[in-house]
Amino acid sequence: MQTTIRTSSSPAVREDVQAAIGRLMADYAHALDDDELESWPDFFTDDGTYRLTTRENVAAGLPVGIIHCEGRGMLRDRVAALRTANIFEPHCYTHVLGPSRIAAVGDGSWRVRSNFSVYRTFETGESRLYGVGKYLDIVHAQGDGPRLRERVVVLDSRCVDVLTVIPL
């Protein structure tokens, strides 16, 4: 028997859909936190997009973000550049995710909003709050599970560390 969960963002989201999207969000964060960056593009549909921007840019209607990738090929290129060309102080992330709000779009897709905090820890052991914001996603159902068709990472702060190398 399928149960449904009523939220303020959707009149009826099936429990299995909510669970699958929750797993996608958690698996995405764990892959980044565990430095499994080569798997990052696999969380997206073939034509998926990833954008990193600020709340200020969104409020002003400015389409240009800090990072913009279209398609898995561009996402893979970003990881390859990160591994071979970029020079940065070694560090790791820890994502803390809030519960997702989910609304059906109607074409086998869902609009999902999740709040996050990301902490960064350096090799010295020093940890700092790196970023706080929200994910604004379009998640699409595929045969092998849900994938991100679009992820817009909206940082609350307009002060963005120049070390934004690893995806959020």
Rosetta constraint file for C-alpha pairs under 8 A:
AtomPair CA 2 CA 14 HARMONIC 6.86 0.50
AtomPair CA 2 CA 15 HARMONIC 6.99 0.50
AtomPair CA 2 CA 16 HARMONIC 7.51 0.50
AtomPair CA 3 CA 14 HARMONIC 5.92 0.50
AtomPair CA 3 CA 15 HARMONIC 5.67 0.50
AtomPair CA 4 CA 12 HARMONIC 5.76 0.50
AtomPair CA 4 CA 13 HARMONIC 5.44 0.50
AtomPair CA 4 CA 14 HARMONIC 4.13 0.50
AtomPair CA 4 CA 15 HARMONIC 5.23 0.50
AtomPair CA 5 CA 12 HARMONIC 5.79 0.50
AtomPair CA 5 CA 13 HARMONIC 5.31 0.50
AtomPair CA 5 CA 14 HARMONIC 5.98 0.50
AtomPair CA 5 CA 15 HARMONIC 5.98 0.50
AtomPair CA 6 CA 10 HARMONIC 6.39 0.50
AtomPair CA 6 CA 11 HARMONIC 5.35 0.50
AtomPair CA 6 CA 12 HARMONIC 5.00 0.50
AtomPair CA 6 CA 13 HARMONIC 6.37 0.50
AtomPair CA 7 CA 11 HARMONIC 6.37 0.50
AtomPair CA 7 CA 12 HARMONIC 7.27 0.50
AtomPair CA 7 CA 13 HARMONIC 7.79 0.50
AtomPair CA 7 CA 101 HARMONIC 7.33 0.50
AtomPair CA 7 CA 102 HARMONIC 7.86 0.50
AtomPair CA 8 CA 101 HARMONIC 7.88 0.50
AtomPair CA 9 CA 101 HARMONIC 5.91 0.50
AtomPair CA 9 CA 102 HARMONIC 6.02 0.50
AtomPair CA 9 CA 103 HARMONIC 5.61 0.50
AtomPair CA 10 CA 102 HARMONIC 6.36 0.50
AtomPair CA 10 CA 103 HARMONIC 4.64 0.50
AtomPair CA 10 CA 104 HARMONIC 6.97 0.50
AtomPair CA 11 CA 103 HARMONIC 7.96 0.50
AtomPair CA 13 CA 17 HARMONIC 6.74 0.50
AtomPair CA 13 CA 18 HARMONIC 6.59 0.50
AtomPair CA 13 CA 102 HARMONIC 7.18 0.50
AtomPair CA 13 CA 103 HARMONIC 7.12 0.50
AtomPair CA 13 CA 104 HARMONIC 7.34 0.50
AtomPair CA 14 CA 18 HARMONIC 6.33 0.50
AtomPair CA 15 CA 19 HARMONIC 6.09 0.50
AtomPair CA 16 CA 20 HARMONIC 6.10 0.50
AtomPair CA 17 CA 21 HARMONIC 6.17 0.50
AtomPair CA 18 CA 22 HARMONIC 6.03 0.50
AtomPair CA 18 CA 102 HARMONIC 7.46 0.50
AtomPair CA 19 CA 23 HARMONIC 6.18 0.50
AtomPair CA 20 CA 24 HARMONIC 6.29 0.50
AtomPair CA 20 CA 145 HARMONIC 7.40 0.50
AtomPair CA 20 CA 146 HARMONIC 6.97 0.50
AtomPair CA 21 CA 25 HARMONIC 6.26 0.50
AtomPair CA 21 CA 139 HARMONIC 7.79 0.50
AtomPair CA 21 CA 146 HARMONIC 6.66 0.50
AtomPair CA 22 CA 26 HARMONIC 6.20 0.50
AtomPair CA 22 CA 100 HARMONIC 7.28 0.50
AtomPair CA 23 CA 27 HARMONIC 5.84 0.50
AtomPair CA 24 CA 28 HARMONIC 6.01 0.50
AtomPair CA 24 CA 43 HARMONIC 7.61 0.50
AtomPair CA 24 CA 146 HARMONIC 6.98 0.50
AtomPair CA 24 CA 147 HARMONIC 7.45 0.50
AtomPair CA 25 CA 29 HARMONIC 6.39 0.50
AtomPair CA 26 CA 30 HARMONIC 6.14 0.50
AtomPair CA 26 CA 97 HARMONIC 7.85 0.50
AtomPair CA 27 CA 31 HARMONIC 6.04 0.50
AtomPair CA 28 CA 32 HARMONIC 6.54 0.50
AtomPair CA 28 CA 40 HARMONIC 7.14 0.50
AtomPair CA 28 CA 43 HARMONIC 6.80 0.50
AtomPair CA 29 CA 33 HARMONIC 6.09 0.50
AtomPair CA 29 CA 94 HARMONIC 7.90 0.50
AtomPair CA 29 CA 95 HARMONIC 5.94 0.50
AtomPair CA 30 CA 34 HARMONIC 5.85 0.50
AtomPair CA 30 CA 95 HARMONIC 7.67 0.50
AtomPair CA 31 CA 35 HARMONIC 6.21 0.50
AtomPair CA 31 CA 36 HARMONIC 4.91 0.50
AtomPair CA 31 CA 37 HARMONIC 6.60 0.50
AtomPair CA 31 CA 39 HARMONIC 7.10 0.50
AtomPair CA 31 CA 40 HARMONIC 7.00 0.50
AtomPair CA 32 CA 36 HARMONIC 5.87 0.50
AtomPair CA 32 CA 37 HARMONIC 5.94 0.50
AtomPair CA 32 CA 40 HARMONIC 7.32 0.50
AtomPair CA 32 CA 93 HARMONIC 7.14 0.50
AtomPair CA 32 CA 166 HARMONIC 7.83 0.50
AtomPair CA 32 CA 167 HARMONIC 7.38 0.50
AtomPair CA 32 CA 168 HARMONIC 7.53 0.50
AtomPair CA 33 CA 92 HARMONIC 6.36 0.50
AtomPair CA 33 CA 93 HARMONIC 4.96 0.50
AtomPair CA 33 CA 94 HARMONIC 5.36 0.50
AtomPair CA 33 CA 95 HARMONIC 6.89 0.50
AtomPair CA 34 CA 92 HARMONIC 7.81 0.50
AtomPair CA 35 CA 92 HARMONIC 7.43 0.50
AtomPair CA 36 CA 40 HARMONIC 7.19 0.50
AtomPair CA 37 CA 79 HARMONIC 6.48 0.50
AtomPair CA 38 CA 76 HARMONIC 7.22 0.50
AtomPair CA 38 CA 79 HARMONIC 6.51 0.50
AtomPair CA 39 CA 43 HARMONIC 7.32 0.50
AtomPair CA 40 CA 44 HARMONIC 7.84 0.50
AtomPair CA 40 CA 75 HARMONIC 7.75 0.50
AtomPair CA 41 CA 72 HARMONIC 5.42 0.50
AtomPair CA 41 CA 75 HARMONIC 5.56 0.50
AtomPair CA 41 CA 76 HARMONIC 6.16 0.50
AtomPair CA 42 CA 72 HARMONIC 7.52 0.50
AtomPair CA 42 CA 147 HARMONIC 7.97 0.50
AtomPair CA 43 CA 147 HARMONIC 5.39 0.50
AtomPair CA 43 CA 148 HARMONIC 6.02 0.50
AtomPair CA 44 CA 48 HARMONIC 5.19 0.50
AtomPair CA 44 CA 49 HARMONIC 7.62 0.50
AtomPair CA 44 CA 72 HARMONIC 6.95 0.50
AtomPair CA 44 CA 147 HARMONIC 4.96 0.50
AtomPair CA 44 CA 148 HARMONIC 4.34 0.50
AtomPair CA 44 CA 149 HARMONIC 5.83 0.50
AtomPair CA 44 CA 150 HARMONIC 7.64 0.50
AtomPair CA 45 CA 71 HARMONIC 7.62 0.50
AtomPair CA 45 CA 72 HARMONIC 7.32 0.50
AtomPair CA 45 CA 140 HARMONIC 7.72 0.50
AtomPair CA 45 CA 147 HARMONIC 5.56 0.50
AtomPair CA 45 CA 148 HARMONIC 5.87 0.50
AtomPair CA 45 CA 149 HARMONIC 5.30 0.50
AtomPair CA 46 CA 71 HARMONIC 5.64 0.50
AtomPair CA 46 CA 72 HARMONIC 5.39 0.50
AtomPair CA 47 CA 70 HARMONIC 6.62 0.50
AtomPair CA 47 CA 71 HARMONIC 4.27 0.50
AtomPair CA 47 CA 72 HARMONIC 6.53 0.50
AtomPair CA 47 CA 149 HARMONIC 6.87 0.50
AtomPair CA 48 CA 70 HARMONIC 6.13 0.50
AtomPair CA 48 CA 71 HARMONIC 4.94 0.50
AtomPair CA 48 CA 72 HARMONIC 6.63 0.50
AtomPair CA 48 CA 148 HARMONIC 6.30 0.50
AtomPair CA 48 CA 149 HARMONIC 4.25 0.50
AtomPair CA 48 CA 150 HARMONIC 5.40 0.50
AtomPair CA 48 CA 151 HARMONIC 7.95 0.50
AtomPair CA 49 CA 68 HARMONIC 7.43 0.50
AtomPair CA 49 CA 69 HARMONIC 5.60 0.50
AtomPair CA 49 CA 70 HARMONIC 4.46 0.50
AtomPair CA 49 CA 71 HARMONIC 5.83 0.50
AtomPair CA 49 CA 148 HARMONIC 7.98 0.50
AtomPair CA 49 CA 149 HARMONIC 6.31 0.50
AtomPair CA 49 CA 150 HARMONIC 4.74 0.50
AtomPair CA 49 CA 151 HARMONIC 6.23 0.50
AtomPair CA 50 CA 67 HARMONIC 7.62 0.50
AtomPair CA 50 CA 68 HARMONIC 5.79 0.50
AtomPair CA 50 CA 69 HARMONIC 5.13 0.50
AtomPair CA 50 CA 70 HARMONIC 6.59 0.50
AtomPair CA 50 CA 150 HARMONIC 6.03 0.50
AtomPair CA 50 CA 151 HARMONIC 4.89 0.50
AtomPair CA 50 CA 152 HARMONIC 5.95 0.50
AtomPair CA 50 CA 153 HARMONIC 7.74 0.50
AtomPair CA 51 CA 65 HARMONIC 6.50 0.50
AtomPair CA 51 CA 66 HARMONIC 7.42 0.50
AtomPair CA 51 CA 67 HARMONIC 5.41 0.50
AtomPair CA 51 CA 68 HARMONIC 4.50 0.50
AtomPair CA 51 CA 69 HARMONIC 6.45 0.50
AtomPair CA 51 CA 151 HARMONIC 6.31 0.50
AtomPair CA 51 CA 152 HARMONIC 4.75 0.50
AtomPair CA 51 CA 153 HARMONIC 6.03 0.50
AtomPair CA 52 CA 65 HARMONIC 5.67 0.50
AtomPair CA 52 CA 66 HARMONIC 5.42 0.50
AtomPair CA 52 CA 67 HARMONIC 4.99 0.50
AtomPair CA 52 CA 68 HARMONIC 6.64 0.50
AtomPair CA 52 CA 152 HARMONIC 5.92 0.50
AtomPair CA 52 CA 153 HARMONIC 4.66 0.50
AtomPair CA 52 CA 154 HARMONIC 6.19 0.50
AtomPair CA 52 CA 155 HARMONIC 7.61 0.50
AtomPair CA 53 CA 57 HARMONIC 6.66 0.50
AtomPair CA 53 CA 58 HARMONIC 7.44 0.50
AtomPair CA 53 CA 64 HARMONIC 7.58 0.50
AtomPair CA 53 CA 65 HARMONIC 4.40 0.50
AtomPair CA 53 CA 66 HARMONIC 5.40 0.50
AtomPair CA 53 CA 67 HARMONIC 7.16 0.50
AtomPair CA 53 CA 152 HARMONIC 7.36 0.50
AtomPair CA 53 CA 153 HARMONIC 6.14 0.50
AtomPair CA 53 CA 154 HARMONIC 5.12 0.50
AtomPair CA 53 CA 155 HARMONIC 6.26 0.50
AtomPair CA 54 CA 58 HARMONIC 6.44 0.50
AtomPair CA 54 CA 65 HARMONIC 7.37 0.50
AtomPair CA 54 CA 153 HARMONIC 7.88 0.50
AtomPair CA 54 CA 154 HARMONIC 4.96 0.50
AtomPair CA 54 CA 155 HARMONIC 4.57 0.50
AtomPair CA 54 CA 156 HARMONIC 6.05 0.50
AtomPair CA 54 CA 157 HARMONIC 6.48 0.50
AtomPair CA 54 CA 158 HARMONIC 5.73 0.50
AtomPair CA 55 CA 59 HARMONIC 6.12 0.50
AtomPair CA 55 CA 154 HARMONIC 5.62 0.50
AtomPair CA 55 CA 155 HARMONIC 5.79 0.50
AtomPair CA 55 CA 156 HARMONIC 5.18 0.50
AtomPair CA 55 CA 157 HARMONIC 6.97 0.50
AtomPair CA 55 CA 158 HARMONIC 7.20 0.50
AtomPair CA 56 CA 60 HARMONIC 6.19 0.50
AtomPair CA 56 CA 156 HARMONIC 7.72 0.50
AtomPair CA 56 CA 157 HARMONIC 7.85 0.50
AtomPair CA 56 CA 158 HARMONIC 6.45 0.50
AtomPair CA 57 CA 61 HARMONIC 6.11 0.50
AtomPair CA 57 CA 62 HARMONIC 5.02 0.50
AtomPair CA 57 CA 63 HARMONIC 7.33 0.50
AtomPair CA 57 CA 64 HARMONIC 7.79 0.50
AtomPair CA 57 CA 65 HARMONIC 7.54 0.50
AtomPair CA 58 CA 62 HARMONIC 6.00 0.50
AtomPair CA 58 CA 63 HARMONIC 7.40 0.50
AtomPair CA 58 CA 154 HARMONIC 7.87 0.50
AtomPair CA 69 CA 74 HARMONIC 5.69 0.50
AtomPair CA 69 CA 75 HARMONIC 6.06 0.50
AtomPair CA 70 CA 74 HARMONIC 5.95 0.50
AtomPair CA 70 CA 75 HARMONIC 7.24 0.50
AtomPair CA 71 CA 75 HARMONIC 6.51 0.50
AtomPair CA 72 CA 76 HARMONIC 6.05 0.50
AtomPair CA 73 CA 77 HARMONIC 6.21 0.50
AtomPair CA 74 CA 78 HARMONIC 6.24 0.50
AtomPair CA 75 CA 79 HARMONIC 6.52 0.50
AtomPair CA 76 CA 80 HARMONIC 6.18 0.50
AtomPair CA 77 CA 81 HARMONIC 6.09 0.50
AtomPair CA 78 CA 82 HARMONIC 6.12 0.50
AtomPair CA 79 CA 83 HARMONIC 6.19 0.50
AtomPair CA 80 CA 84 HARMONIC 6.09 0.50
AtomPair CA 80 CA 85 HARMONIC 7.87 0.50
AtomPair CA 81 CA 85 HARMONIC 4.97 0.50
AtomPair CA 81 CA 86 HARMONIC 6.19 0.50
AtomPair CA 82 CA 86 HARMONIC 5.08 0.50
AtomPair CA 82 CA 87 HARMONIC 7.99 0.50
AtomPair CA 82 CA 165 HARMONIC 6.81 0.50
AtomPair CA 82 CA 166 HARMONIC 7.41 0.50
AtomPair CA 86 CA 165 HARMONIC 7.94 0.50
AtomPair CA 88 CA 163 HARMONIC 7.15 0.50
AtomPair CA 89 CA 122 HARMONIC 7.58 0.50
AtomPair CA 90 CA 122 HARMONIC 6.32 0.50
AtomPair CA 90 CA 123 HARMONIC 6.39 0.50
AtomPair CA 91 CA 120 HARMONIC 6.56 0.50
AtomPair CA 91 CA 121 HARMONIC 5.45 0.50
AtomPair CA 91 CA 122 HARMONIC 4.37 0.50
AtomPair CA 91 CA 123 HARMONIC 6.09 0.50
AtomPair CA 92 CA 120 HARMONIC 5.64 0.50
AtomPair CA 92 CA 121 HARMONIC 5.38 0.50
AtomPair CA 92 CA 122 HARMONIC 6.68 0.50
AtomPair CA 93 CA 118 HARMONIC 6.40 0.50
AtomPair CA 93 CA 119 HARMONIC 5.56 0.50
AtomPair CA 93 CA 120 HARMONIC 4.61 0.50
AtomPair CA 93 CA 121 HARMONIC 6.40 0.50
AtomPair CA 94 CA 118 HARMONIC 5.59 0.50
AtomPair CA 94 CA 119 HARMONIC 5.15 0.50
AtomPair CA 94 CA 120 HARMONIC 6.50 0.50
AtomPair CA 95 CA 116 HARMONIC 6.78 0.50
AtomPair CA 95 CA 117 HARMONIC 5.88 0.50
AtomPair CA 95 CA 118 HARMONIC 4.54 0.50
AtomPair CA 95 CA 119 HARMONIC 6.54 0.50
AtomPair CA 96 CA 116 HARMONIC 5.59 0.50
AtomPair CA 96 CA 117 HARMONIC 5.16 0.50
AtomPair CA 96 CA 118 HARMONIC 6.24 0.50
AtomPair CA 97 CA 114 HARMONIC 6.92 0.50
AtomPair CA 97 CA 115 HARMONIC 5.97 0.50
AtomPair CA 97 CA 116 HARMONIC 4.57 0.50
AtomPair CA 97 CA 117 HARMONIC 6.66 0.50
AtomPair CA 98 CA 114 HARMONIC 5.93 0.50
AtomPair CA 98 CA 115 HARMONIC 5.11 0.50
AtomPair CA 98 CA 116 HARMONIC 6.05 0.50
AtomPair CA 99 CA 114 HARMONIC 6.18 0.50
AtomPair CA 99 CA 115 HARMONIC 7.36 0.50
AtomPair CA 100 CA 112 HARMONIC 6.36 0.50
AtomPair CA 100 CA 113 HARMONIC 5.52 0.50
AtomPair CA 100 CA 114 HARMONIC 4.52 0.50
AtomPair CA 100 CA 115 HARMONIC 7.47 0.50
AtomPair CA 101 CA 112 HARMONIC 5.57 0.50
AtomPair CA 101 CA 113 HARMONIC 5.24 0.50
AtomPair CA 101 CA 114 HARMONIC 6.58 0.50
AtomPair CA 102 CA 110 HARMONIC 6.40 0.50
AtomPair CA 102 CA 111 HARMONIC 5.77 0.50
AtomPair CA 102 CA 112 HARMONIC 4.62 0.50
AtomPair CA 102 CA 113 HARMONIC 6.76 0.50
AtomPair CA 103 CA 110 HARMONIC 5.46 0.50
AtomPair CA 103 CA 111 HARMONIC 5.19 0.50
AtomPair CA 103 CA 112 HARMONIC 6.56 0.50
AtomPair CA 104 CA 108 HARMONIC 7.73 0.50
AtomPair CA 104 CA 109 HARMONIC 6.22 0.50
AtomPair CA 104 CA 110 HARMONIC 4.38 0.50
AtomPair CA 104 CA 111 HARMONIC 6.26 0.50
AtomPair CA 105 CA 109 HARMONIC 5.36 0.50
AtomPair CA 105 CA 110 HARMONIC 5.03 0.50
AtomPair CA 105 CA 111 HARMONIC 6.29 0.50
AtomPair CA 106 CA 110 HARMONIC 7.53 0.50
AtomPair CA 108 CA 140 HARMONIC 5.96 0.50
AtomPair CA 108 CA 141 HARMONIC 5.60 0.50
AtomPair CA 109 CA 138 HARMONIC 6.58 0.50
AtomPair CA 109 CA 139 HARMONIC 5.40 0.50
AtomPair CA 109 CA 140 HARMONIC 4.23 0.50
AtomPair CA 109 CA 141 HARMONIC 6.08 0.50
AtomPair CA 110 CA 138 HARMONIC 5.64 0.50
AtomPair CA 110 CA 139 HARMONIC 5.17 0.50
AtomPair CA 110 CA 140 HARMONIC 6.50 0.50
AtomPair CA 111 CA 136 HARMONIC 7.49 0.50
AtomPair CA 111 CA 137 HARMONIC 5.77 0.50
AtomPair CA 111 CA 138 HARMONIC 4.74 0.50
AtomPair CA 111 CA 139 HARMONIC 6.44 0.50
AtomPair CA 112 CA 135 HARMONIC 7.72 0.50
AtomPair CA 112 CA 136 HARMONIC 6.01 0.50
AtomPair CA 112 CA 137 HARMONIC 5.00 0.50
AtomPair CA 112 CA 138 HARMONIC 6.20 0.50
AtomPair CA 112 CA 139 HARMONIC 7.06 0.50
AtomPair CA 113 CA 134 HARMONIC 6.73 0.50
AtomPair CA 113 CA 135 HARMONIC 5.54 0.50
AtomPair CA 113 CA 136 HARMONIC 4.84 0.50
AtomPair CA 113 CA 137 HARMONIC 6.27 0.50
AtomPair CA 114 CA 134 HARMONIC 5.49 0.50
AtomPair CA 114 CA 135 HARMONIC 5.15 0.50
AtomPair CA 114 CA 136 HARMONIC 6.93 0.50
AtomPair CA 115 CA 132 HARMONIC 7.77 0.50
AtomPair CA 115 CA 133 HARMONIC 5.79 0.50
AtomPair CA 115 CA 134 HARMONIC 4.15 0.50
AtomPair CA 115 CA 135 HARMONIC 6.22 0.50
AtomPair CA 116 CA 132 HARMONIC 5.78 0.50
AtomPair CA 116 CA 133 HARMONIC 5.56 0.50
AtomPair CA 116 CA 134 HARMONIC 5.68 0.50
AtomPair CA 116 CA 135 HARMONIC 7.43 0.50
AtomPair CA 117 CA 129 HARMONIC 7.47 0.50
AtomPair CA 117 CA 130 HARMONIC 7.64 0.50
AtomPair CA 117 CA 131 HARMONIC 5.78 0.50
AtomPair CA 117 CA 132 HARMONIC 4.44 0.50
AtomPair CA 117 CA 133 HARMONIC 6.66 0.50
AtomPair CA 118 CA 129 HARMONIC 6.23 0.50
AtomPair CA 118 CA 130 HARMONIC 5.47 0.50
AtomPair CA 118 CA 131 HARMONIC 5.20 0.50
AtomPair CA 118 CA 132 HARMONIC 6.41 0.50
AtomPair CA 118 CA 168 HARMONIC 7.81 0.50
AtomPair CA 119 CA 127 HARMONIC 6.65 0.50
AtomPair CA 119 CA 128 HARMONIC 5.56 0.50
AtomPair CA 119 CA 129 HARMONIC 4.44 0.50
AtomPair CA 119 CA 130 HARMONIC 5.04 0.50
AtomPair CA 119 CA 131 HARMONIC 7.04 0.50
AtomPair CA 120 CA 127 HARMONIC 5.54 0.50
AtomPair CA 120 CA 128 HARMONIC 5.43 0.50
AtomPair CA 120 CA 129 HARMONIC 6.33 0.50
AtomPair CA 120 CA 130 HARMONIC 5.68 0.50
AtomPair CA 121 CA 125 HARMONIC 6.08 0.50
AtomPair CA 121 CA 126 HARMONIC 5.58 0.50
AtomPair CA 121 CA 127 HARMONIC 4.20 0.50
AtomPair CA 121 CA 128 HARMONIC 6.53 0.50
AtomPair CA 122 CA 126 HARMONIC 5.56 0.50
AtomPair CA 122 CA 127 HARMONIC 6.52 0.50
AtomPair CA 130 CA 161 HARMONIC 7.96 0.50
AtomPair CA 131 CA 155 HARMONIC 6.57 0.50
AtomPair CA 131 CA 156 HARMONIC 7.74 0.50
AtomPair CA 131 CA 157 HARMONIC 7.67 0.50
AtomPair CA 132 CA 155 HARMONIC 5.82 0.50
AtomPair CA 132 CA 156 HARMONIC 5.88 0.50
AtomPair CA 132 CA 157 HARMONIC 7.49 0.50
AtomPair CA 133 CA 153 HARMONIC 7.29 0.50
AtomPair CA 133 CA 154 HARMONIC 5.51 0.50
AtomPair CA 133 CA 155 HARMONIC 4.39 0.50
AtomPair CA 133 CA 156 HARMONIC 4.93 0.50
AtomPair CA 134 CA 153 HARMONIC 6.06 0.50
AtomPair CA 134 CA 154 HARMONIC 5.37 0.50
AtomPair CA 134 CA 155 HARMONIC 6.71 0.50
AtomPair CA 134 CA 156 HARMONIC 7.90 0.50
AtomPair CA 135 CA 151 HARMONIC 6.52 0.50
AtomPair CA 135 CA 152 HARMONIC 5.76 0.50
AtomPair CA 135 CA 153 HARMONIC 4.79 0.50
AtomPair CA 135 CA 154 HARMONIC 6.31 0.50
AtomPair CA 136 CA 150 HARMONIC 7.96 0.50
AtomPair CA 136 CA 151 HARMONIC 5.87 0.50
AtomPair CA 136 CA 152 HARMONIC 5.08 0.50
AtomPair CA 136 CA 153 HARMONIC 6.49 0.50
AtomPair CA 136 CA 154 HARMONIC 7.53 0.50
AtomPair CA 137 CA 148 HARMONIC 6.78 0.50
AtomPair CA 137 CA 149 HARMONIC 7.46 0.50
AtomPair CA 137 CA 150 HARMONIC 5.37 0.50
AtomPair CA 137 CA 151 HARMONIC 4.55 0.50
AtomPair CA 137 CA 152 HARMONIC 6.25 0.50
AtomPair CA 138 CA 148 HARMONIC 6.03 0.50
AtomPair CA 138 CA 149 HARMONIC 5.41 0.50
AtomPair CA 138 CA 150 HARMONIC 5.02 0.50
AtomPair CA 138 CA 151 HARMONIC 6.70 0.50
AtomPair CA 139 CA 146 HARMONIC 6.24 0.50
AtomPair CA 139 CA 147 HARMONIC 5.53 0.50
AtomPair CA 139 CA 148 HARMONIC 4.56 0.50
AtomPair CA 139 CA 149 HARMONIC 5.54 0.50
AtomPair CA 139 CA 150 HARMONIC 7.04 0.50
AtomPair CA 140 CA 146 HARMONIC 5.44 0.50
AtomPair CA 140 CA 147 HARMONIC 5.41 0.50
AtomPair CA 140 CA 148 HARMONIC 6.23 0.50
AtomPair CA 140 CA 149 HARMONIC 6.02 0.50
AtomPair CA 141 CA 145 HARMONIC 5.93 0.50
AtomPair CA 141 CA 146 HARMONIC 4.35 0.50
AtomPair CA 141 CA 147 HARMONIC 6.47 0.50
AtomPair CA 142 CA 146 HARMONIC 5.54 0.50
AtomPair CA 142 CA 147 HARMONIC 6.90 0.50
AtomPair CA 153 CA 168 HARMONIC 7.31 0.50
AtomPair CA 160 CA 164 HARMONIC 7.67 0.50
